[in-house]
Amino acid sequence: MSSGTHYMPDGVDYIGLYGSQPSAIELSYAIFANVLEYDEEGNVTNLKHAEKRATDSIRACCDPAFSVVPPFEDWQIELH
């Protein structure tokens, strides 16, 4: 995400958020971390899903016509 080369928000010019809305970037990282799940051995079991939820938040910031489905739950957007 930080380099502007993540493949999921394809077509979304989100790099400008780093200077204009850093809290949007912070939220996307929080969503990613909160959504990640691990197995008993500490391996991530849902990487693509966590990436999708995080990039959906970025897309929603950049495109007012985009709706996140399903909507974020409180625990997903909690900042720690």
C-alpha positions as CSV (number, residue, x, y, z in Angstrom):
1,M,0.0,0.0,0.0
2,S,2.7,2.5,1.0
3,S,4.4,2.3,-2.4
4,G,1.3,2.9,-4.4
5,T,1.7,-0.4,-6.2
6,H,-0.7,-2.7,-4.4
7,Y,-2.7,-4.6,-7.1
8,M,-6.1,-4.6,-5.3
9,P,-7.1,-0.9,-5.5
10,D,-6.5,-1.1,-9.3
11,G,-7.5,2.2,-10.9
12,V,-7.8,4.0,-7.6
13,D,-5.4,6.9,-7.2
14,Y,-4.9,6.6,-3.5
15,I,-1.3,7.8,-3.0
16,G,-2.6,11.4,-2.4
17,L,-4.3,10.2,0.7
18,Y,-0.9,10.0,2.4
19,G,-0.6,13.8,2.4
20,S,-4.2,14.8,2.5
21,Q,-6.0,12.2,4.7
22,P,-3.4,10.2,6.6
23,S,-6.2,8.9,8.9
24,A,-7.7,7.0,5.9
25,I,-4.4,5.2,5.5
26,E,-4.2,4.5,9.2
27,L,-7.7,3.1,9.1
28,S,-6.8,0.8,6.2
29,Y,-3.9,-0.6,8.1
30,A,-6.1,-1.1,11.2
31,I,-8.7,-2.9,9.2
32,F,-6.0,-5.2,7.7
33,A,-4.5,-6.0,11.1
34,N,-7.9,-6.5,12.8
35,V,-9.3,-8.8,10.1
36,L,-6.3,-11.1,9.9
37,E,-6.8,-14.6,11.3
38,Y,-4.2,-17.1,12.3
39,D,-4.2,-20.9,12.7
40,E,-2.7,-22.7,15.8
41,E,0.8,-22.4,14.3
42,G,0.6,-18.7,13.7
43,N,0.1,-18.9,10.0
44,V,-2.2,-16.3,8.4
45,T,-5.3,-18.1,7.1
46,N,-7.2,-15.2,5.3
47,L,-4.6,-12.9,3.8
48,K,-6.6,-12.1,0.6
49,H,-9.7,-11.3,2.6
50,A,-7.9,-9.0,4.9
51,E,-6.3,-7.2,2.0
52,K,-9.7,-6.9,0.3
53,R,-11.3,-5.3,3.4
54,A,-8.4,-2.9,3.8
55,T,-8.3,-1.8,0.1
56,D,-12.1,-1.5,0.1
57,S,-11.7,1.2,2.8
58,I,-9.3,3.0,0.6
59,R,-11.5,2.7,-2.4
60,A,-14.5,4.1,-0.4
61,C,-12.4,7.1,0.6
62,C,-11.4,7.8,-3.0
63,D,-14.8,6.9,-4.7
64,P,-17.9,8.2,-3.0
65,A,-20.0,6.0,-5.3
66,F,-18.3,2.8,-3.9
67,S,-20.1,0.9,-1.1
68,V,-18.2,-1.5,1.1
69,V,-20.2,-4.8,1.2
70,P,-20.7,-6.0,3.8
71,P,-20.3,-2.8,5.8
72,F,-17.4,-2.7,8.3
73,E,-18.2,-4.0,11.8
74,D,-17.0,-1.9,14.8
75,W,-14.3,-4.4,15.7
76,Q,-12.8,-4.2,12.1
77,I,-12.3,-0.5,12.3
78,E,-11.1,-0.2,15.8
79,L,-7.7,1.6,16.3
80,H,-5.4,0.1,18.8
